């Protein structure tokens, strides 16, 4: 599961380190070449509902293998020496695999592990997301300089094929899927709005993932105005990932031990409110790096905490739908809020644009406060079985 979660992010992240070379190769301007990045989120949003229903109806093994097979197809498309739009479509296809693969994490964890370990195991699986990003940021520039664009794309496709071949015999479900009358209920807007935890967490991830992506993407532009180099901003973005990985390992330990997911989430939502403006206004790159690491630790690190709360709110029967919607809502936030932030940076002072992001983060904090108190993990599982 760790490696499966890493692969979509690994393939998506092949492009950010070589964007200027991609623009030169295809003769595309900054706005057009940005579609290579944005199309990933669009693909995720479009299929999240379909993926969730597949996970809950057919099981996480079928969903993950389908997602990995699709990764092979779309990564191979990128290796074809074709027009620019072929790359954009392939990146959207890779994004569409995210709900099928990463969206199945909760169902996998509930199937194989005791309730008292759910959050910690979810955290380990989610570290795969950050590991995929980090590995690609290192591997992609090296492979590009060694083998060129086509060589990078072909090697990435080969890794996708290898993962599929490894996963097919090894990935198994512990508990056979059982279709109950509860499985047939219609899961739509009314189902989400009828469960306070669900709509709070889904709306919260729309704001949180959107604001984080906006801040990460806009940091280099603002720091450039301070006289910092692109390498300085790149290192700060790397610290986001490092902090997220560490937080994903540490925070779930507290959640499993004290059943305090709501309290943890509230504390984590304070981080962007406190640290975002100091990050952008940092007098030195070193000072900015400290705030970047703290933001990664709490803001990205709360990912397994949120996913575990979501799974317990939806119940094991609908963990796939809930988790896939989580990624769909989050990427919808990325599409919308990054666009707004980019416009704000272009037409207003950066202080106003960053202030607007902080206000949205206050909204995410308010939503976290609205969450009901945590149920104990055993209690949640008993209620799910009775349902």
N, C-alpha and C positions, 0 to 999 in steps of 0.2 A: 504493500500500500504506500509505503514511503517513496519508493521509486516511481510508482504510477503517478503519485501526486506531483513528483518533480518534473516529469517529462513535458506536460503542456507548457509549464512556465519556462523550462529550458528552451523549448522550440520558439516560444514567443520572444524570449530575450536574446535570440540570435541577432536581432536587428538593432536594438538601441545602441550598441557599441560601434556600429558601422553605418549609421544613418547617412553621414555625408557621402560615403562611398556608394550607398544605394541610390542616393539622389543623382550622383554623377553617372552611374551605370544606366539609369533609366531616363535621365534628363528631366527629372521631376523637381518642382519647387518644394519649399518647406511644408506648405499646407497639404499638397498632394501626397508627398512622401510620408506625411504623418498618418495617412490612412493605413499604412502597414502596421502601425501600433494600435490605432483605434479600432480597426476591423476585428481584432481579437475580442474586445469587449462586446462588440455588436453581435458576434457569433454566439457568445455566452448567453446574452440576454434573449436571443431569439429561440433557443432550444431548451431553456432551463425547465419549463413546465413538462415538456415531453420526457426529458431525462429523468425527472423525479418520479413520474408515473411508471416508467420502465423499471426503475430501481425497486419500487414498492411492489410492482406486479410480478416481475420476472426474477428479481434478486440482484444483488450487487455484482455477482460474478458476471452475469450476462451484460450488465451495463458497463462495467470496467473493461471487459474484453472488447466490446463494441467500440468504446472510446479509444482504446489502444489501436485497434484495427484502423479506425478513422485517422488516427495520428500518422500511421504508416502511409495511408493514401495521400493525405494533405502535405506531409513533409516531402513525399516523393514529387508532388506537383511543383514544389518550390525548386526542385533540382532540374526541372525542365527549363531550357533556355527559351522562355516565352516572353510575352508582353508583361508590363507592369501590373495590369489588372489580374493576371494569373497569381501573382504573389499576394495581392490583396485578398483574393478569394480563398487562397490556401490558408492565409493567416486567420481569416474569419472561421474557416473550417476547424483549425486548431483550437481556436477559442470555443467553438461549439462542443469540443470534447470535454471541456472542463467540468460542466455539470454531470456528465456521465461518469467521470473518473473521481474527481475530488468531491463531487456531490454525494458519492457513495460511501464516503469515509464513516459517517455516523452509523450507517447500517452495518458496515463491516465491524466496527468497534462493538456495537451492541451484541452482535452475533457471537463474537469470540471472547469477550472479556467481561469480568465481573463488574457490577455497577460501581463498586468502590474504586475501580481503576479506569473508568471510562474517560475522564477528562485528561489524565496523564497519557493514555494511549493515543487519544485524539491529538494531543499536543505533539507527540512523536511523529505521527502521520503528517501533521501540518508543517513540521519542520522540513519535510520534503519539498513543500512549496518554495520555501526560502532557499533550500539547498539547490533546487533547480535554477532559480534566478542567479544565485552566486556562481554556480558552476558555469553557466552560460556566459556570464559577464567576463569570466576568465578565459573560457575555451574559445568563444567566438572570435575575438580579435586575433588570437594565436592561429586558429585554423584559417582565418581569412588571409592573414599575412603569409601563411605557409602554402596554402592550396588555392587561394582565390575564392571568389564568391561561390562558384559551382562546387568546389571541393568542400566548402563549409556546409552547403545545403545537402550534398550527398552523404557526408559523414553523419549529419544530424538524422537523415532518413535511415541510415544504417543502424544507428542507436535505437531508433523507434522500432525497427524490425526485431532487433535483438531483445528488447524489453517484452514485446508481444510473444515471442517464442519462449521466453523464460516464464512469463505469467500464465500462459495457457495451461500447463500441467500443474503449476504450483498453487494457483489461486483457486481455492475451494470454499464452499459455504458449509459452515458447521451445522446449521439448522435448516432443513428444507423449507421452502416457502410454503406457507399455508394461506390460502385465500379464505377470508371470512367475510361475513356480511358487512363488517366495518370497512373492509377493503374497497367495497363498491361505492361508498358514499362519494358524492360529488365534492371535489376539493377546489373551491374557487374563492372569490373575494369574500363571500359570506363566511366561509370556513376560517379565513385569515382574520377577518374583523371580529369573529366570535371568540377568538383566543387572544387575550390581551398580550401575552408573552410573544406570540407569533408576530403580530403587527408592530409591536414595539421593537423587536429585534430586527425585523426586515427593514423597517423605516430607518432604524439606527445604522444599519450597515450601508444603506443608501448614502446617508450623510457621511459616515466615517470613511468608507472606502473612497468615496468621491473626493472628500477634502484631502485625504492623505495623498492620493494620486496627483491632485492639483498642486499641493505643496511640494511634493517631490519633483514634479516636472518643472515648476516655476523657480526652483531654488537657484539653478545656475544663472538664470537671467538676472535675478536680483543681486546675487553675489558678484556677478560681473560688474555691476555698478559700484560695488564696494572695492573693486580692484582685485578680487580673488580670481583664480584661474579655473578653467573647466575641470581640471584634475582635482582641485579642492572640492568642488561640488560633487564630482563623481565619488570621491572618497566618503563624503557625508552620506550620499545615497547608499553606499555600501554598508555604512554603519547602521542605516535603517534596517537593512536585511539582517545584519548580525544581531542587533537588538531584538528584532522580531523572533529570530530563532531561539535566542536565550530566553526570552519571555514565554515563548510557547512551551518550553521545557519546565520553567519554574512556576509560572502562575497556576497551571493545572494541579500542581502538587497541593497548593493551598485550597483549591476548589474541591478536590477529592477528600481532603482531610477535614475541612471545616464546613463543607457544603455552603460556601459563601460566594457563589458565582455572581449574584446581584451586587454585593458589596465590592467585589473585585472589579466588576465592569464599571461601576460608578467611579472607583478610584482611577481606573485606566482612562476614562473619559475626561478626567481632570487634566491629564498630561498634555493634550494638544492645546487646551485653553491656557495652560501655564507656560508652555515651552515653544509654541509656534512663533510668536513675535520675537522672542530672544534669538531663535534660530536665524531668522531673516535679518535681524539687526546686529548680529554678532560682529564684534570689533576685529576678531581674528578668526581664521579657519579653525584653530584649535578649540576656541570657545564654541563655535558653531557645531563642531563635531561632538562635543559633550551633549548638547541639546538634541542632536540627531540620534545619538545612541539612546538617550532617554525616551525620545519619541518612539523609536523602534521597539524598545523594551516593553513599553506599556500600550502603545497604540496598535502596533502590529501583533505584539505578544498576546493580546487578549483574544486572538482569533479562536483558539480551541475552547476558551471559556465561553464565548458566544455560541459556538457550534454545539457544545454540550448542552447549554441552556435551551437552545432551539430544539435539539433532539428530544429532550425531556418534556418540552412543552407540546410537541407534536405527537409524542409516543412512538414506540418502535415501528408500528404499522405504517406510519407516514413520515418516518425519518428521511427517506429519500426525497420526497417532494419538498419537505421543509428545507433540507440542506441545499438542494438544487436551486430553490427560490432564493436562498441566502446569497448564493453566488450571482444569480441573475440580478437581484436588486442591487447588490454591491457594484456590479459592472455597469448597471444603468446609471448609478451615481457617478461612476468614473466618466462616462460619456457626457453627462449633463454638466457636472460641476467643473471638470477640467476645462470645458469649452467656455464656461462663464468666467472662470479665473483667468484664462488666457486673454479674453477680451478686456477684463478689468485691468490686467497688467499693462495692456497696450494703450488703454485710453485714460487711465487714472494713475495716481501715485501708488507705488507698491504697498505703502502703509495702509491705504484704503482697501486694496484687494486682500491683503492678509487679514485685516480687521474683519472683512466680510466672512472669510473662512473661519475665523475664531468664533464669530456669532453662530455660524452653522454648527460648530463643535459644541457650543453651549446648548443648542437644540438636541444634539446627540446625548449630552449629559442629562437633560431633562427627560428624555425618553428612557434612559437607563433607570432613573429614579422611579419611573412609572411601573417598572417591572414588579410583579408580585414577589413575595418572599420565596426563597429557594425551598423546594421539597427535597427531602433526602432521596438519594438515588434508589434505595430499595423501595421506598414509597412510590416513586414514579413508575418503577417496573411493575409493581403490583397493580397500580391503576391501569397501566397499559394492557396487562393481561386480562383484567376484568372487562376492559372496553372491547 
